[in-house]
Amino acid sequence: MGGKPPAGTATWTGVKGGHTVAEGIVMIQTGLEDPKVKYMREQMEKLGCRVTDNFFQAIRCNKPASGFFDPRGGIKVCANNLRFQDEVTQVLIHELIHAYDQCRVKNLDWKSDEHTACAEIRANHLSGDCHIVREWLRGRFKIRGHEQKCIKRRVMTSMGIISPNQHGRLAAIEKVWDTCYNDTDPFDKSS
């Protein structure tokens, strides 16, 4: 083992509470073994969208983001903003749902509030980002109706990075909510 921690147990470096890019690369490689990550990659392959390991990059981010999907450059994981393997794996799943949507919807316009709202609703819903345990870990203890409130909150936050118009974001979320929340493709149901 040579003094190096095994994959998935990279030591917390204290960089904004997160990891170095090198540690992030190790954590991405571990995350790629997750069954849900593998499933998403398989589903994209079935649609004709190839997803190699190079599609995933660990980077240092200047904004308080966990990661993001770049339609031209793949999935970026903000290593310096993540502390645990589970967080990295969760980012991979969330961003793979965006990549899947980009693959299946040929006219997806990321500048459109409605398209972005739909993509974020699906990613937050299907990835398990709003699972009750995750919410408890965030200090949110409401049980009844927690998932939909969590999804809307997280969509507003994600969209706020791109669109400063809060009223426009809310209107877009409400307009596409039913369709996008109930669209669980490629899963049978939400996580």
C-alpha positions, 0 to 999 in steps of 0.5 A, a space after each residue: 500500500 506504500 503509505 497511500 490511502 486506498 481509493 475512495 479514502 483520500 485524505 481531507 486536505 483542508 482546501 476549502 474543506 475539500 480535496 486537491 485535483 489529484 485526490 478528486 481524480 481518485 475519487 472520480 475513478 471510485 465513483 465510476 464504479 457505482 452501480 447508478 453511475 454505470 447504469 447512466 453510462 450504459 443508457 447513454 451508450 444505448 442512445 449513441 452517446 459515448 462516455 469515456 473516462 475522459 468525460 469526467 474531470 476533477 477541477 478546482 472551482 472558484 464558486 461554491 459548486 459541487 460540479 457541473 456539466 459542460 455540453 462541450 467538455 463533459 462533467 467537471 467535479 469541483 474537488 476543492 468543494 467536496 469532502 467525502 466520496 459519497 458527495 463525489 459519486 452524487 455529483 457524478 450521478 446528478 451531472 450524468 442525468 444532465 448529460 443524458 438529457 443533452 444526449 436524448 433531447 437534441 434541441 436542449 437549450 441551456 440558455 432557456 430557463 424552462 429547459 434548464 429548470 426541467 434538467 435541474 428538476 430531473 437531476 435533483 429528483 432522479 439522482 437522490 439529491 433530495 433523499 430524506 437522509 441527505 436533507 437530514 445531513 443538511 440540517 433540514 428535518 421536515 418530513 412531509 413534502 420534503 422532497 418536492 420542496 428540496 428539489 425546488 430549492 436546489 433548482 432555484 439555487 442551481 439556476 441562480 448561478 446562471 439566471 439572476 431573474 428570480 421571478 423568471 426562474 420561479 415561473 419556469 419551474 412552475 411551468 415545467 414542474 409536472 412534466 419534468 418531475 414525472 419524467 423518470 427516464 431512464 429509470 422506472 421511477 425516481 430514486 
